[in-house]
Amino acid sequence: MTQQVIFSVIAFSTGKRGRIIGRTPVQARDEGHARRTAERLSARHVGVIATACVVDIEAESWGEPVVLASYGQVPDMEA
């Protein structure tokens, strides 16, 4: 079982009719990099979220994402 933690940052913009639309996720090197990137992107987007997720590479399975930082308007992760 080979596990790895994937850190990612997703910025959100406002689409038609005010819908919140996720942009392409950006992979971060580590937790600190994910948090700093999210903070920096928050100045230019309506929302940003940084997450960490454990991935089992051999089984090709993803764990539940953990929110590291959240700024502005982001979709509900429970939905």
C-alpha positions in Angstrom: 0.0 0.0 0.0 1.7 3.2 -1.2 0.1 6.3 0.2 0.8 9.9 -0.7 -0.7 13.2 0.4 -1.8 15.4 -2.5 -2.1 19.2 -1.7 -4.2 21.3 -4.1 -5.6 24.8 -4.4 -8.8 25.6 -6.3 -9.8 29.2 -7.1 -13.4 30.1 -7.9 -14.9 32.8 -10.0 -18.4 34.0 -10.7 -20.1 32.6 -13.8 -23.4 33.3 -15.5 -26.3 34.1 -13.1 -23.9 34.4 -10.2 -22.9 30.8 -10.0 -19.6 29.9 -8.4 -17.4 28.1 -10.9 -14.2 26.2 -9.9 -11.1 26.8 -12.0 -8.5 24.2 -12.7 -6.9 22.9 -9.5 -3.2 23.8 -8.9 -1.1 21.2 -7.1 1.1 22.4 -4.2 4.4 21.0 -2.9 3.3 20.8 0.7 0.8 22.2 3.2 2.6 25.6 3.6 2.8 26.1 -0.1 -1.0 25.3 -0.5 -1.9 27.8 2.3 0.3 30.6 0.8 -1.0 30.0 -2.7 -4.6 30.1 -1.5 -4.0 33.3 0.3 -2.3 34.9 -2.7 -5.1 33.8 -5.1 -7.8 35.1 -2.8 -7.0 38.7 -3.8 -8.0 37.9 -7.4 -10.9 35.4 -7.1 -14.3 35.3 -5.3 -13.1 32.3 -3.4 -10.2 29.9 -2.9 -9.8 26.6 -1.1 -6.7 24.7 -0.2 -7.1 21.0 0.5 -5.1 17.9 1.4 -6.1 14.4 0.3 -4.5 11.0 1.0 -4.2 8.9 -2.1 -3.5 5.1 -2.2 -1.6 4.9 -5.5 -1.6 1.1 -5.8 -5.4 0.9 -5.2 -6.1 4.1 -7.1 -8.3 5.3 -4.3 -8.7 8.8 -2.9 -9.6 9.7 0.7 -11.8 12.5 1.8 -10.3 15.9 1.2 -9.3 18.0 4.3 -9.7 21.7 4.1 -6.5 23.5 5.0 -7.6 27.1 4.2 -10.7 28.7 2.7 -11.2 32.3 1.6 -14.3 34.0 0.3 -17.2 32.2 -1.4 -16.5 28.5 -2.0 -19.0 25.7 -2.6 -20.1 23.4 0.2 -17.7 20.4 0.4 -20.4 18.2 1.8 -22.6 18.4 -1.4 
